[in-house]
Amino acid sequence: MTTTSLVLEPLSLEHRQALQLCDNIRKGLQNNIEKERIRNYTNWFKNNYLDPHFQLEEQYIFPLLGNNVRVKRALANHRRINKLLSCDCDNEKVLNLLEEELGTYIRFEERVLYKELAKSVTPEDLIMIQKNHEKISFNQKDWNDKFWTS
């Protein structure tokens, strides 16, 4: 495994946690769990994971890629996801859209942006990413209401 892969691996792990959020939303909806319970979970996930993760990407990772169409797409995806998360409703349609949008976006980042980043990042960039990523502390196990296991 290369140094680049080692530095980007924690970010990919976080992406897998976001995909798990999508699965949990889907399971909650399929099992007719109260939308408020699902929303409480997505709000907690946003505050504890997505906000710091998006901030890291926007401040430190995307600038390394330049102002290209893929970065613009990523920033637009961040805005759409935040808009869905900020909706003051527990509407099933919004939760479905959130699950679909986030899942699609994570796959885009992994398959396109992070591969592009791995090709162009310098050792100094890697140190900077690692240093700033260490500030993010997140563990889904901290959430107590495991409605998706019902």
MDTraj code that builds the backbone (N, CA, C; nanometers):
import mdtraj as md
import numpy as np

residues = "MET THR THR THR SER LEU VAL LEU GLU PRO LEU SER LEU GLU HIS ARG GLN ALA LEU GLN LEU CYS ASP ASN ILE ARG LYS GLY LEU GLN ASN ASN ILE GLU LYS GLU ARG ILE ARG ASN TYR THR ASN TRP PHE LYS ASN ASN TYR LEU ASP PRO HIS PHE GLN LEU GLU GLU GLN TYR ILE PHE PRO LEU LEU GLY ASN ASN VAL ARG VAL LYS ARG ALA LEU ALA ASN HIS ARG ARG ILE ASN LYS LEU LEU SER CYS ASP CYS ASP ASN GLU LYS VAL LEU ASN LEU LEU GLU GLU GLU LEU GLY THR TYR ILE ARG PHE GLU GLU ARG VAL LEU TYR LYS GLU LEU ALA LYS SER VAL THR PRO GLU ASP LEU ILE MET ILE GLN LYS ASN HIS GLU LYS ILE SER PHE ASN GLN LYS ASP TRP ASN ASP LYS PHE TRP THR SER".split()
xyz = np.array([
    [0.0860, -0.1185, 0.0000],
    [0.0000, 0.0000, 0.0000],
    [0.0898, 0.1236, 0.0000],
    [0.0595, 0.2206, -0.0868],
    [0.1401, 0.3409, -0.0972],
    [0.1089, 0.4379, 0.0163],
    [0.1969, 0.5349, 0.0348],
    [0.1750, 0.6385, 0.1362],
    [0.0462, 0.7131, 0.1065],
    [0.0219, 0.7403, -0.0208],
    [-0.1008, 0.8098, -0.0599],
    [-0.2228, 0.7305, -0.0163],
    [-0.2215, 0.6003, -0.0426],
    [-0.3343, 0.5156, -0.0044],
    [-0.3546, 0.5159, 0.1464],
    [-0.2451, 0.5124, 0.2212],
    [-0.2551, 0.5113, 0.3676],
    [-0.3184, 0.6392, 0.4208],
    [-0.2857, 0.7525, 0.3610],
    [-0.3411, 0.8805, 0.4061],
    [-0.4880, 0.8922, 0.3657],
    [-0.5228, 0.8446, 0.2470],
    [-0.6605, 0.8563, 0.1989],
    [-0.7515, 0.7478, 0.2557],
    [-0.6953, 0.6399, 0.3101],
    [-0.7762, 0.5298, 0.3626],
    [-0.8737, 0.5736, 0.4718],
    [-0.8326, 0.6576, 0.5687],
    [-0.9308, 0.7015, 0.6697],
    [-1.0488, 0.7772, 0.6084],
    [-1.0240, 0.8514, 0.5026],
    [-1.1327, 0.9217, 0.4340],
    [-1.2243, 0.8216, 0.3646],
    [-1.1664, 0.7191, 0.3059],
    [-1.2479, 0.6151, 0.2428],
    [-1.3283, 0.5376, 0.3469],
    [-1.2702, 0.5165, 0.4633],
    [-1.3433, 0.4518, 0.5722],
    [-1.4646, 0.5358, 0.6114],
    [-1.4466, 0.6661, 0.6189],
    [-1.5596, 0.7547, 0.6492],
    [-1.6657, 0.7453, 0.5403],
    [-1.6219, 0.7305, 0.4168],
    [-1.7185, 0.7142, 0.3079],
    [-1.7988, 0.5858, 0.3265],
    [-1.7334, 0.4814, 0.3699],
    [-1.8056, 0.3566, 0.3963],
    [-1.9074, 0.3758, 0.5092],
    [-1.8732, 0.4584, 0.6079],
    [-1.9682, 0.4877, 0.7154],
    [-2.0874, 0.5661, 0.6610],
    [-2.0629, 0.6551, 0.5658],
    [-2.1729, 0.7298, 0.5042],
    [-2.2615, 0.6370, 0.4217],
    [-2.2006, 0.5390, 0.3545],
    [-2.2809, 0.4403, 0.2815],
    [-2.3625, 0.3553, 0.3786],
    [-2.3080, 0.3315, 0.4975],
    [-2.3832, 0.2596, 0.6000],
    [-2.5032, 0.3427, 0.6453],
    [-2.4852, 0.4736, 0.6555],
    [-2.5983, 0.5629, 0.6862],
    [-2.7082, 0.5434, 0.5825],
    [-2.6707, 0.5387, 0.4554],
    [-2.7686, 0.5187, 0.3483],
    [-2.8432, 0.3865, 0.3677],
    [-2.7687, 0.2812, 0.3964],
    [-2.8318, 0.1506, 0.4213],
    [-2.9266, 0.1581, 0.5405],
    [-2.8845, 0.2265, 0.6457],
    [-2.9673, 0.2370, 0.7660],
    [-3.0961, 0.3138, 0.7389],
    [-3.0876, 0.4210, 0.6613],
    [-3.2081, 0.4961, 0.6229],
    [-3.3019, 0.4040, 0.5451],
    [-3.2465, 0.3338, 0.4464],
    [-3.3272, 0.2440, 0.3625],
    [-3.3964, 0.1382, 0.4478],
    [-3.3229, 0.0759, 0.5402],
    [-3.3815, -0.0264, 0.6268],
    [-3.4894, 0.0329, 0.7166],
    [-3.4636, 0.1524, 0.7693],
    [-3.5624, 0.2179, 0.8540],
    [-3.6915, 0.2449, 0.7789],
    [-3.6801, 0.2926, 0.6558],
    [-3.7996, 0.3194, 0.5749],
    [-3.8722, 0.1896, 0.5397],
    [-3.7975, 0.0864, 0.5036],
    [-3.8595, -0.0423, 0.4694],
    [-3.9331, -0.1029, 0.5882],
    [-3.8836, -0.0779, 0.7087],
    [-3.9441, -0.1336, 0.8296],
    [-4.0449, -0.0385, 0.8949],
    [-4.0819, 0.0669, 0.8216],
    [-4.1805, 0.1647, 0.8699],
    [-4.1453, 0.2236, 1.0065],
    [-4.0177, 0.2503, 1.0263],
    [-3.9722, 0.3160, 1.1491],
    [-4.0204, 0.4604, 1.1455],
    [-4.0553, 0.5140, 1.2613],
    [-4.0990, 0.6542, 1.2681],
    [-3.9945, 0.7430, 1.2015],
    [-4.0417, 0.8298, 1.1143],
    [-3.9505, 0.9174, 1.0397],
    [-3.8700, 1.0069, 1.1339],
    [-3.9290, 1.0428, 1.2461],
    [-3.8582, 1.1282, 1.3430],
    [-3.7333, 1.0576, 1.3970],
    [-3.7419, 0.9283, 1.4198],
    [-3.6248, 0.8531, 1.4665],
    [-3.5141, 0.8523, 1.3606],
    [-3.5548, 0.8329, 1.2360],
    [-3.4565, 0.8334, 1.1266],
    [-3.3953, 0.9725, 1.1140],
    [-3.4797, 1.0743, 1.1233],
    [-3.4318, 1.2129, 1.1135],
    [-3.3374, 1.2487, 1.2274],
    [-3.3673, 1.2025, 1.3473],
    [-3.2766, 1.2291, 1.4594],
    [-3.1386, 1.1708, 1.4298],
    [-3.1372, 1.0529, 1.3707],
    [-3.0121, 0.9874, 1.3339],
    [-2.9391, 1.0654, 1.2242],
    [-3.0105, 1.1074, 1.1203],
    [-2.9437, 1.1808, 1.0128],
    [-2.8912, 1.3151, 1.0638],
    [-2.9636, 1.3785, 1.1545],
    [-2.9159, 1.5051, 1.2122],
    [-2.7877, 1.4830, 1.2925],
    [-2.7869, 1.3778, 1.3740],
    [-2.6678, 1.3455, 1.4517],
    [-2.5501, 1.3150, 1.3585],
    [-2.5753, 1.2380, 1.2532],
    [-2.4709, 1.2020, 1.1581],
    [-2.4163, 1.3266, 1.0889],
    [-2.5051, 1.4161, 1.0507],
    [-2.4629, 1.5411, 0.9856],
    [-2.3705, 1.6206, 1.0766],
    [-2.4125, 1.6416, 1.1992],
    [-2.3347, 1.7236, 1.2921],
    [-2.2015, 1.6605, 1.3292],
    [-2.2000, 1.5303, 1.3456],
    [-2.0807, 1.4630, 1.3943],
    [-1.9876, 1.4105, 1.2856],
    [-2.0399, 1.3941, 1.1669],
    [-1.9573, 1.3391, 1.0606],
    [-1.9554, 1.4254, 0.9347],
    [-2.0714, 1.4459, 0.8749],
    [-2.0732, 1.5113, 0.7434],
    [-2.0205, 1.6536, 0.7471],
    [-2.0613, 1.7326, 0.8455],
    [-2.0128, 1.8712, 0.8507],
    [-1.8603, 1.8771, 0.8582],
    [-1.7967, 1.8053, 0.9534],
    [-1.6500, 1.8107, 0.9562],
    [-1.5843, 1.7490, 0.8323],
    [-1.6436, 1.6421, 0.7795],
    [-1.5871, 1.5777, 0.6608],
    [-1.5955, 1.6708, 0.5395],
    [-1.7113, 1.7314, 0.5178],
    [-1.7264, 1.8251, 0.4064],
    [-1.6316, 1.9441, 0.4224],
    [-1.6175, 1.9935, 0.5443],
    [-1.5283, 2.1068, 0.5689],
    [-1.3834, 2.0703, 0.5338],
    [-1.3402, 1.9520, 0.5736],
    [-1.2052, 1.9057, 0.5403],
    [-1.1869, 1.8999, 0.3888],
    [-1.2830, 1.8424, 0.3202],
    [-1.2721, 1.8326, 0.1748],
    [-1.2689, 1.9713, 0.1102],
    [-1.3580, 2.0587, 0.1517],
    [-1.3679, 2.1904, 0.0887],
    [-1.2467, 2.2786, 0.1179],
    [-1.1909, 2.2683, 0.2370],
    [-1.0778, 2.3535, 0.2730],
    [-0.9430, 2.2984, 0.2287],
    [-0.9269, 2.1656, 0.2309],
    [-0.7933, 2.1100, 0.2117],
    [-0.7787, 2.0155, 0.0928],
    [-0.8831, 1.9448, 0.0558],
    [-0.8694, 1.8454, -0.0507],
    [-0.9068, 1.9030, -0.1874],
    [-1.0240, 1.9623, -0.1988],
    [-1.0664, 2.0139, -0.3289],
    [-0.9697, 2.1171, -0.3862],
    [-0.9121, 2.2076, -0.3049],
    [-0.8158, 2.3018, -0.3624],
    [-0.6956, 2.2339, -0.4278],
    [-0.6603, 2.1154, -0.3809],
    [-0.5485, 2.0425, -0.4418],
    [-0.5828, 1.9941, -0.5826],
    [-0.7108, 1.9822, -0.6112],
    [-0.7563, 1.9332, -0.7410],
    [-0.7809, 2.0456, -0.8405],
    [-0.7806, 2.1691, -0.7929],
    [-0.8052, 2.2827, -0.8807],
    [-0.9535, 2.3097, -0.8975],
    [-0.9828, 2.4090, -0.9768],
    [-1.1212, 2.4514, -0.9991],
    [-1.1717, 2.3890, -1.1287],
    [-1.1930, 2.2578, -1.1250],
    [-1.2374, 2.1894, -1.2464],
    [-1.3827, 2.1452, -1.2324],
    [-1.4347, 2.0861, -1.3361],
    [-1.5755, 2.0478, -1.3399],
    [-1.6090, 1.9429, -1.2332],
    [-1.5139, 1.8550, -1.2024],
    [-1.5393, 1.7516, -1.1017],
    [-1.5479, 1.8111, -0.9613],
    [-1.4636, 1.9084, -0.9331],
    [-1.4684, 1.9761, -0.8032],
    [-1.5977, 2.0578, -0.7926],
    [-1.6350, 2.1236, -0.9005],
    [-1.7615, 2.1987, -0.9000],
    [-1.8797, 2.1054, -0.8748],
    [-1.8749, 1.9877, -0.9352],
    [-1.9809, 1.8886, -0.9122],
    [-1.9833, 1.8455, -0.7656],
    [-1.8661, 1.8233, -0.7082],
    [-1.8577, 1.7824, -0.5672],
    [-1.9152, 1.8909, -0.4762],
    [-1.8813, 2.0148, -0.5019],
    [-1.9336, 2.1255, -0.4202],
    [-2.0857, 2.1372, -0.4342],
    [-2.1360, 2.1180, -0.5555],
    [-2.2818, 2.1202, -0.5766],
    [-2.3475, 2.0050, -0.5014],
    [-2.2833, 1.8884, -0.5010],
    [-2.3360, 1.7744, -0.4258],
    [-2.3382, 1.8039, -0.2766],
    [-2.2338, 1.8671, -0.2255],
    [-2.2328, 1.9044, -0.0836],
    [-2.3525, 1.9940, -0.0520],
    [-2.3775, 2.0909, -0.1375],
    [-2.4909, 2.1827, -0.1146],
    [-2.6236, 2.1079, -0.1173],
    [-2.6430, 2.0175, -0.2151],
    [-2.7685, 1.9419, -0.2242],
    [-2.7887, 1.8518, -0.1027],
    [-2.6838, 1.7856, -0.0609],
    [-2.6935, 1.6973, 0.0551],
    [-2.7247, 1.7777, 0.1805],
    [-2.6568, 1.8899, 0.1970],
    [-2.6851, 1.9754, 0.3130],
    [-2.8277, 2.0291, 0.3093],
    [-2.8769, 2.0607, 0.1914],
    [-3.0147, 2.1089, 0.1792],
    [-3.1132, 1.9998, 0.2215],
    [-3.0901, 1.8777, 0.1775],
    [-3.1768, 1.7662, 0.2173],
    [-3.1677, 1.7409, 0.3680],
    [-3.0486, 1.7512, 0.4230],
    [-3.0309, 1.7301, 0.5665],
    [-3.0905, 1.8426, 0.6490],
    [-3.0985, 1.9610, 0.5915],
    [-3.1487, 2.0775, 0.6646],
    [-3.2989, 2.0950, 0.6511],
    [-3.3608, 2.0158, 0.5656],
    [-3.5056, 2.0240, 0.5485],
    [-3.5712, 2.0001, 0.6833],
    [-3.6615, 2.0864, 0.7193],
    [-3.7260, 2.0784, 0.8506],
    [-3.8486, 1.9873, 0.8455],
    [-3.8304, 1.8713, 0.7844],
    [-3.9422, 1.7791, 0.7730],
    [-3.8913, 1.6366, 0.7891],
    [-3.9816, 1.5464, 0.8094],
    [-3.9433, 1.4057, 0.8199],
    [-4.0055, 1.3261, 0.7046],
    [-4.0293, 1.3954, 0.5973],
    [-4.0922, 1.3401, 0.4796],
    [-4.0134, 1.2208, 0.4247],
    [-4.0829, 1.1129, 0.3957],
    [-4.0190, 0.9930, 0.3425],
    [-3.9491, 1.0208, 0.2093],
    [-4.0081, 1.1070, 0.1286],
    [-3.9479, 1.1415, -0.0004],
    [-3.8104, 1.2068, 0.0196],
    [-3.7991, 1.2950, 0.1174],
    [-3.6720, 1.3624, 0.1451],
    [-3.5682, 1.2613, 0.1935],
    [-3.6100, 1.1702, 0.2797],
    [-3.5172, 1.0684, 0.3285],
    [-3.4709, 0.9770, 0.2152],
    [-3.5610, 0.9414, 0.1245],
    [-3.5231, 0.8609, 0.0073],
    [-3.4244, 0.9371, -0.0804],
    [-3.4523, 1.0642, -0.1053],
    [-3.3620, 1.1458, -0.1865],
    [-3.2248, 1.1583, -0.1212],
    [-3.2241, 1.1786, 0.0100],
    [-3.0983, 1.1897, 0.0830],
    [-3.0171, 1.0615, 0.0682],
    [-3.0810, 0.9495, 0.0889],
    [-3.0128, 0.8205, 0.0788],
    [-2.9561, 0.8001, -0.0617],
    [-3.0325, 0.8308, -0.1633],
    [-2.9869, 0.8140, -0.3016],
    [-2.8755, 0.9118, -0.3364],
    [-2.8952, 1.0382, -0.3021],
    [-2.7973, 1.1431, -0.3351],
    [-2.6634, 1.1176, -0.2666],
    [-2.6673, 1.0866, -0.1395],
    [-2.5438, 1.0639, -0.0650],
    [-2.4702, 0.9402, -0.1168],
    [-2.5421, 0.8336, -0.1420],
    [-2.4792, 0.7126, -0.1941],
    [-2.4129, 0.7360, -0.3292],
    [-2.4819, 0.8031, -0.4183],
    [-2.4266, 0.8339, -0.5505],
    [-2.3037, 0.9226, -0.5394],
    [-2.3128, 1.0214, -0.4528],
    [-2.2023, 1.1152, -0.4367],
    [-2.0773, 1.0466, -0.3795],
    [-2.0945, 0.9644, -0.2787],
    [-1.9802, 0.8946, -0.2182],
    [-1.9101, 0.8095, -0.3241],
    [-1.9863, 0.7409, -0.4046],
    [-1.9263, 0.6576, -0.5099],
    [-1.8503, 0.7437, -0.6118],
    [-1.9027, 0.8610, -0.6446],
    [-1.8337, 0.9547, -0.7352],
    [-1.7000, 0.9980, -0.6737],
    [-1.7015, 1.0336, -0.5476],
    [-1.5771, 1.0765, -0.4831],
    [-1.4734, 0.9656, -0.4850],
    [-1.5146, 0.8452, -0.4484],
    [-1.4208, 0.7336, -0.4420],
    [-1.3672, 0.6962, -0.5806],
    [-1.4557, 0.6902, -0.6786],
    [-1.4167, 0.6411, -0.8113],
    [-1.3498, 0.7461, -0.8984],
    [-1.3774, 0.8744, -0.8704],
    [-1.3245, 0.9802, -0.9566],
    [-1.2317, 1.0745, -0.8804],
    [-1.2849, 1.1464, -0.7831],
    [-1.2060, 1.2513, -0.7171],
    [-1.0850, 1.1971, -0.6419],
    [-1.1049, 1.0952, -0.5616],
    [-0.9928, 1.0464, -0.4817],
    [-0.8876, 0.9773, -0.5675],
    [-0.9288, 0.9153, -0.6763],
    [-0.8311, 0.8574, -0.7686],
    [-0.7503, 0.9680, -0.8360],
    [-0.8178, 1.0773, -0.8723],
    [-0.7494, 1.1918, -0.9309],
    [-0.6528, 1.2525, -0.8289],
    [-0.6980, 1.2642, -0.7068],
    [-0.6144, 1.3199, -0.6007],
    [-0.4900, 1.2341, -0.5801],
    [-0.5059, 1.1039, -0.5776],
    [-0.3933, 1.0130, -0.5549],
    [-0.2846, 1.0283, -0.6615],
    [-0.3236, 1.0685, -0.7817],
    [-0.2269, 1.0843, -0.8902],
    [-0.1478, 1.2139, -0.8799],
    [-0.2033, 1.3163, -0.8155],
    [-0.1409, 1.4480, -0.8195],
    [-0.0906, 1.5017, -0.6861],
    [-0.1193, 1.4321, -0.5778],
    [-0.0863, 1.4831, -0.4452],
    [0.0637, 1.4700, -0.4171],
    [0.1189, 1.5704, -0.3486],
    [0.2604, 1.5691, -0.3113],
    [0.2750, 1.5159, -0.1686],
    [0.3959, 1.4788, -0.1293],
    [0.4161, 1.4353, 0.0099],
    [0.3749, 1.5432, 0.1115],
    [0.3986, 1.6691, 0.0782],
    [0.3589, 1.7785, 0.1668],
    [0.2066, 1.7869, 0.1781],
    [0.1382, 1.7670, 0.0657],
    [-0.0084, 1.7669, 0.0654],
    [-0.0614, 1.6550, 0.1547],
    [0.0011, 1.5392, 0.1454],
    [-0.0419, 1.4245, 0.2258],
    [-0.0280, 1.4531, 0.3754],
    [0.0816, 1.5159, 0.4134],
    [0.1017, 1.5524, 0.5544],
    [-0.0063, 1.6487, 0.5991],
    [-0.0367, 1.7478, 0.5158],
    [-0.1398, 1.8459, 0.5481],
    [-0.2774, 1.7794, 0.5616],
    [-0.3112, 1.6907, 0.4705],
    [-0.4403, 1.6201, 0.4765],
    [-0.4474, 1.5366, 0.6043],
    [-0.3419, 1.4625, 0.6314],
    [-0.3404, 1.3763, 0.7491],
    [-0.3521, 1.4590, 0.8770],
    [-0.2790, 1.5676, 0.8854],
    [-0.2820, 1.6537, 1.0042],
    [-0.4222, 1.7085, 1.0286],
    [-0.4871, 1.7531, 0.9238],
    [-0.6210, 1.8110, 0.9389],
    [-0.7280, 1.7044, 0.9572],
    [-0.7067, 1.5879, 0.9027],
    [-0.8039, 1.4802, 0.9201],
    [-0.8034, 1.4277, 1.0631],
    [-0.6895, 1.4305, 1.1286],
    [-0.6792, 1.3807, 1.2658],
    [-0.7704, 1.4557, 1.3618],
    [-0.8152, 1.5745, 1.3227],
    [-0.9042, 1.6554, 1.4066],
    [-1.0469, 1.6006, 1.4075],
    [-1.0788, 1.5162, 1.3108],
    [-1.2135, 1.4607, 1.3001],
    [-1.2189, 1.3305, 1.3793],
    [-1.3125, 1.3243, 1.4701],
    [-1.3312, 1.2030, 1.5488],
    [-1.4766, 1.1602, 1.5351],
    [-1.4968, 1.0408, 1.4823],
    [-1.6335, 0.9961, 1.4573],
    [-1.6433, 0.8462, 1.4732],
    [-1.7510, 0.8029, 1.5366],
    [-1.7763, 0.6604, 1.5486],
    [-1.9270, 0.6390, 1.5524],
    [-1.9793, 0.5677, 1.4529],
    [-2.1240, 0.5422, 1.4468],
    [-2.1732, 0.4639, 1.5678],
    [-2.0841, 0.3929, 1.6336],
    [-2.1239, 0.3155, 1.7509],
    [-2.1699, 0.4059, 1.8647],
    [-2.1397, 0.5367, 1.8552],
    [-2.1829, 0.6316, 1.9578],
    [-2.3331, 0.6590, 1.9514],
    [-2.3985, 0.6202, 1.8424],
    [-2.5429, 0.6417, 1.8278],
    [-2.6171, 0.5249, 1.8909],
    [-2.7111, 0.5532, 1.9815],
    [-2.7766, 0.4476, 2.0592],
    [-2.9004, 0.3860, 1.9940],
    [-2.9772, 0.4626, 1.9188],
    [-3.1034, 0.4129, 1.8624],
    [-3.0767, 0.3386, 1.7315],
    [-3.0522, 0.2116, 1.7391],
    [-3.0212, 0.1284, 1.6215],
    [-3.1509, 0.0793, 1.5572],
    [-3.2315, 0.1730, 1.5087],
    [-3.3630, 0.1398, 1.4527],
    [-3.3538, 0.0445, 1.3342],
    [-3.2427, 0.0444, 1.2642],
    [-3.2274, -0.0381, 1.1442],
    [-3.2120, -0.1867, 1.1767],
    [-3.1953, -0.2199, 1.3040],
    [-3.1848, -0.3609, 1.3416],
    [-3.3201, -0.4180, 1.3853],
    [-3.4221, -0.3346, 1.3872],
    [-3.5563, -0.3779, 1.4334],
    [-3.6164, -0.4796, 1.3398],
])
top = md.Topology()
chain = top.add_chain()
for i, resn in enumerate(residues, 1):
    res = top.add_residue(resn, chain, resSeq=i)
    for name in ("N", "CA", "C"):
        top.add_atom(name, md.element.get_by_symbol(name[0]), res)
traj = md.Trajectory(xyz[None], top)
